[in-house]
Amino acid sequence: MKIISLFFVLIQFICGFTYKAEAKTIRLETNKADLQLKAKAHLLIDYDSKEVLYSSNEHEKLYPASMTKMMGMLLVLEHIEKGKLKWDDMVTPSQEACSMGGTQIFLAPNESMSVEDLFKSVAINSANDAVVALGEKVAGSHSSFVKMMNEKAKNLKMNDTNFVNATGFDDEKHYTSAYDMGLLATELLRFNESILRFTRLKEDYIRKDSDEPFWLVNTNKLLGHYDGMDGLKTGYTNKAGYNLTATAIRNGIRLVSVTMGAASIADRSSDTRKLLDYGYSILNRVELFYKDEILALYDFKNAKNRNVAIYPLNDIAPSFIDNVKKEDLTLSIVLTKTSAPIAKDTVVGYLVVAYKDKEKRYPVVVKEDVINKKYLDYFKDAWVDLFI
């Protein structure tokens, strides 16, 4: 048993358990505040814990409008992450992409544009032609991209969702819920700066080096008017009303809110403000460990190197509704990998932060290769044990 930063940290072992990140929220049973919201459905999530802080009609199936494009952006980012796509790859749109209508950047069939500029056009300006062009690049066709979107939705357990297009155009078979948009947003935010560097921009340009640069204007009117707001995606059609999946960060606490079916931009913005204000009023952040701070030392089975340091994957600073202090928490490290070989930067388990009946889990890693012992290493160890 080791003492780390005034806490007792117990190394535990669970055979056969493997760490797997899950894109699902955890229901938090609290008394709902009367926020006097006006839209049809709402959701508020603490991004760090994925706990639902507030909800109303969160599973009602509604038209998502352009919030649909969050799924398209997620698939593009996943392809970039896997090396299947690059930001500077050039895309030539089909006639179908160029004829999307609605909000667009007026792509021409013979025009080539980079993945980055197309993505920027989707994130900031919600361009329909741009998202379909990206979909064609990723999946080969618009229809194949939509199929991929639905497969991803199923994988994320978005059980209230079905897509029939990548744009968000109204269709009776194209629907989602506030809950599912919350799931999607938290997964999209896994890419952090890769998405936020676009969604926080109030305006930008594409075709900058041409004779006719195109001005992109963000439809999220809370940017620059709500402290910490840096995304995420608006949506509007006559049937959908005014939608907004928003995210903001203050004092290290990131919240995600979803507002669907508002009657006006003003109502949408007001509901979003109330949701986020409520979240920040009830949460308290407890700073525990930095990602470069050693949590514990451990001798892995069959490993040549001893006293291998275990670190957090990221900074650990959980949020709680109560006025929690460090000494109120119970911490334990659960190792899911206990034997060499283990590659550098591999997740080897998780840190459990427990308070009352709530648990939060944070992945932990090794930052060096844990090397298998050779025959001579066993002989040396035996020799040392014999004479020391």
N, C-alpha and C positions, 0 to 999 in steps of 0.2 A: 504494500500500500504506500502511495506517494502523496505528499502534500504539495499542491500546486496553487499558488496565489491564494492562500488561506482556505483552500477547499481540499477535501479528501477525494482523490480520484481513484477509483477501483477499476483495475483491468479485468474485464470479463471476457468469456469466450462463448460463442454460439456456433456449434458445428453445423456446417452446411448452409449457413446464412450468407447471402451476398448482398452488398449494398446496391440499391437501385433507386435512383431519383424518381419520384412520382409526381406527376402534374395534377394532383387532386387537392381540393381544399378540405379542411377539417371543420366540421360544424362546431361553432362555439355557442353554447346555450347561454344567452344573456337576456335580460329584460330589455326589450327594444325601447329606445328613446322615441318620443314623438317629434320627429323632425319636420313634420308638415310638408312632405314632399308631394310634388304634383304629377310627375311622370307615371307611366304604367308599371314599371318594374325597376328594381334597384339591387345593387350588391356592393358591399364594401369589404375588402380583404386586406389584412396585414400581409404584405408580400413575403416577409421573412418567414413567418410561421405557416402561411397559407390558411390562417384562421379567418373565418367569416365573422366580421364584426357587426354587420347589419345586412338585412335582406328584406325585400318585399316583392312578392309575386315573382321570385327569382327563377322559377321553372316554367313560367308562362311562355308559350311559343309565340314569338313576335318576329316581325321583319327586321333584319339587322341593317339593311341598307349598306353603306360603304364600310361599316365595321367588318363586313365580310373580308375585306382586303387584308386584315390582320393575319388571316390564315395563309393567304398568298405570300405575304412578307415572311411569315415563319418558314414556309417551304423553301423560299429563296435563300434565307439565311442558313438553313440546314444544309442546302446544297453547297453553299460557300464553305461552311464548316467542314464538310466532308471532302472538299477539294474538287467537287464536280463542277464548280462554277467559280469564276473570279469577278471581282468588282469591275475590272477593266475589259472583260469580255464584251464584244460587240453583238448587238441583237438587231436583226432585220425583221420587222413585224410583218405578219400576213395581212391580206386584205380584210380578213375578219377583225383582227385587232384594230386596224385603222378605222373601221366603220362602227365602232362601239357606241359613239354618241355620248350624251351626258357630259360630265366633267372630263376634259381630255387635254392633251398637249398637242393634238393635231399631228400625230405621226403620219408620215407618208409611206406607202408600201416599199419604196426604194430607199428609205432613210435608215441609216444604221445609228444606233445610240448605245452607249455603254450601259451595262447592268446597273452601275451606280447612279447614273442620271435617271434611268427608268425607275429605280427603287425610290430615289428622292422624290420623283414626281408622284408616286403612289403615297408615300409617307406624308408629304406636305400638302400636295394639291389633290390627292385622291383621284388621280387620273385613271379612267377606265381603260383607255387604249394601252397605257403603260403596263397595267397589271396583267392584261391578257397577253401582251408581248412577252413579258417575263414568264408567264405560264407556258407559253409556247416554247420558250428556250429551255425551261426545266423539264417539261413533260412531252413536248412534241406537238401538242395541240391544246386548244382551249378545253375541249371535252375531256381529254386525258388528265389535264391539270385539275379539273373539277373532281374527277374520280380520286385523284391523289389527295385533294382537300378533304373529301369525305372519309377516306381511309385514315388520315391523320386525326380527324375529329373523333372517329371511333377509338383510335389508340389513346387519345387523351380523355376518353370517357365523357365526351360531350354528347350526352344521350338525348338532349333536346334539339339537336341540330341536324339539318340536311341542307346541302348546298346544291344549286343547279347552275350557278355561274360564278365567276371569280370577281364580279364587279359589285354585286349587291343589288342589282335590278330586282324589283318586286316580282315574285312568283309565288303561287300558293304552296309550292313544294320547296320553297327556299325560306328557311326559318331557323331561329335559334332562340336562346334565352339569356337573360342577364347572367345567370349562373355559368352557362357555357362560355359566354364572352369573358367572364372572369378567369375561367380555366385557361382559355386561349391567351389572354393578356399576360398571365403569370408565366406561361411557357415562352412567349415571345420575349419577355423581359429577361429571360435567362441569357440572352445575347447582349444585354446591358448596352454598352456604348455603340455597338454595331447598329442598334435600332434607335437609341436615344439621340445620337448625333444628328439624326434627321428629324425626329418628331419634336425636338425642342425648338426647331427653327421656325420663326414667325414668317419668314420669307426667304427665298433664294432664287437662283436662276439656273436654267439649262440652256443649251445652245449658246453658251457664253461667247464663244469665238466666232459666231456667225453674224451675219448682218441683221438678224432678227432674234436676239436673245429673248427667251420666254420667261416671264415672271411667274413664280410659284408663290401662292399666298396660302398660309395655313388656315384651315377653317375652325381650328380650336381657339376660340376667342378668349380662353382663360390663360393662354400663354402670355407671360409678362404681367398678368393681372391677379394671379394667385401664387403666393409664395411657395416655391419649390416645384411648381408644375413643369414637367418636361415631356409630356406625351398624353394620350397615345393615338386614338383614332375617333373621328367623328363619323356620323352617318345621317343622311336625310333622304327620304322620299315622301310623297304624299301619304302613302299607306303606313310607312314606318314611323312617321313623325321625326322628331329630333332626338338622335342618339349620341351618346358619348361614352367611350371607355377612356378613362383618364388615369394618370398616375402622377404622383408627386412625392418628393422626398424632403424631409425636414429633420434635422438633427439625427441623421442616420436612419430614420424610420421611413420606409417606402410603403405607401398605400396605393391600392388599385380600386377605383370605383367604376361602376357601370350604371348608366342612366338610359332607359329605353322608353320610347313613346312619349316624349315631352311634346307639348303643344307649340312651343316656341324655343328659339335659341336662348332667350332670357330664362325660361323655366328650366331648360337643360343645364345652363350654367349655374343657376341658383341651387338646383338639386345637388349638383356635383360639389359645389362649395359646402353645402350643409353636410353631405356625407363625409367629405375629407376633414372638415372642421371637427366633426364628431369623433372621427378616428383619432385625430391628434390630441383631442381633449381627454381621451380615456387611456391612451397608451403611455407606458413608461419604459424607457430603454435602459438596459443594464449592460454595461461594457464588461466583457469577461476576458477575451484573449484576442491578440493580434495574430494574423496568419503566419508570422515569422517567429512566434513564441512557442517554445518547446512545451508540450503538454505532459509528456512522460518519456521515459527511456525503456526499451523493451528488447529482450533477447529472443529473436525469432528462431523457431526450431530449424535445425540443419543449416543455420546461417554462419558464415565465416566471420562477419562483422558483428560485434557485440554492442550492447547499449545503443541501439538504433533509436534516434529521436523521432517522436511522433508529433506532427504539427496539425493545426487546423487547416483545412483547405482554403478557407476565407476567414476574415475577421469574424469573431463571434460576439454579437451584442443583441441578445433576444429582447423582444418587447413583451410587456405584460400589462394587463389592465390594472392590476393592483399596484400599489406603491412598493414594489418589490426591491429588496436590496440583495447584494451578493450573498450575504450570509444566510439568506432565506432559501437559497437554492441547493439542491443536491445534484452533484455531477458524477458521472461515471463514463469510462471509455469502454466501448464494446468493440473488440477486434473481430473482424470477419475473415481476415487473412493472418495466419499465425506461423506459416512456414515459408522458408526460402525455396525458390528464388522469387523476388518481388522487384519489379522495375521501379526506378525513380519516379516520383510523383504519382504513384498508384494509391488509390483510396483503399485503406486497409481496415476501415471500420468507421465508427462515428462516436461523437461525444453526445451523451444524453444529458440534457439540462431539464431537471424535474422541479416542478413547483406545485404543491398540493397534488391534484390528480391530473395535472397537465404535463406532457413531455414534449420537448423540442429536440430534434436530432440534427447534428451538424457533422458532415463528413470529415475524416481525418486522414492524413497522408504521411508517407515517408518521403524524404527529399534526397535520398541516396539509394543506389542499387543495393538491395539485400541479396548477397551472393551466396550461392550454395557452397557448402564445404566440399573440399576434395578429400581423397583418401588420406593424404599427408596431413591435412588439417585435423582430422580425427586423431591421427597418431600423435601430433604435437599436443593436442588438448589432453590426451591421456597421459602423456609424458609429464606435462606441467602439473596435472592433478596428482601424479604419483610422487613428485618430489617437492611440492610446495604445501 
